[in-house]
Amino acid sequence: MKMQLYFAPGACSFVPHVGLEIIKATTGQDFEPKLVKLHKDEHQKPEYLAINADAQVPSLLVDAKPLTQVLAICDWLDRSFPKAELMPTAAWAHAQALRQLAWMNNTAHPTFRRVMFPDRYAESEAARAEVHRMAVTQFRTCLERVQGWIETKPRYWLGDQVSFHDAYAFTLLRWGGYAGIDPKSLPAYLAYIERVVAAEPVKAAMARERIQLDTFNPA
Ligand SMILES: N[C@@H](CCC(=O)N[C@@H](CS)C(=O)NCC(=O)O)C(=O)O
């Protein structure tokens, strides 16, 4: 099987990227990383729109067939590579894990989109500034929610092995730095993410994307 992951450094594509690294380590199935330069609008080009009509990363090509949306890609990877143990198998535990992954994707993530792109939500400068200001506060609340979830975890989100959730939690905390949120102000979250970034699949994906955890720049 040929798998190609279209990703952008530090984007939500990091979530399936880590999943693919785990699959490679546990099953030997490799994948081809395909860098999409968002700053060069490569995601707006017709060739890419043919893969992902939303002009977003991630996209996964499986034997040349496209699959989009973080949750759908993660679900397909989990079902296709059960040996990688990416999600719990018991129905209730699986549903709870899916609930939290979905929340990161459909609540925390769009909140950050308003931080980054207020121009997509309002026309006047004043309205954009307000969208941004409110989104920063709301995004911090999202990060606090994640901190509440992981506070009691001895190691990683789902147990002893990193998975999609840890990759998303890393991504959100890293984005927090761009929103002006000091990761040190969320000490339990930061301590957990320091464990996450030490895990081999996460290290491999970070190295390929050339990203660091620390994006916070005190003004
Ligand atoms: N719901 C989509 C969200 C994807 C998304 O927001 N991707 C961002 C990067 S994190 C993107 O490609 N943004 C490009 C843009 O908005 O121009 C998914 O789960 O795949």
The ligand as an ORCA input file, in Angstrom:
! r2SCAN-3c Opt
* xyz 0 1
  N     -11.556     20.208      9.766
  C     -10.351     20.182      8.977
  C      -9.466     21.335      9.436
  C      -8.219     21.435      8.605
  C      -7.521     22.776      8.783
  O      -8.055     23.710      9.381
  N      -6.289     22.854      8.246
  C      -5.541     24.086      8.287
  C      -4.175     23.887      8.929
  S      -4.302     23.464     10.635
  C      -5.317     24.591      6.890
  O      -5.006     23.840      5.997
  N      -5.460     25.900      6.680
  C      -5.210     26.539      5.449
  C      -6.066     27.759      5.325
  O      -7.002     27.908      6.134
  O      -5.802     28.554      4.438
  C      -9.657     18.848      9.190
  O      -9.921     18.189     10.208
  O      -8.890     18.401      8.324
*
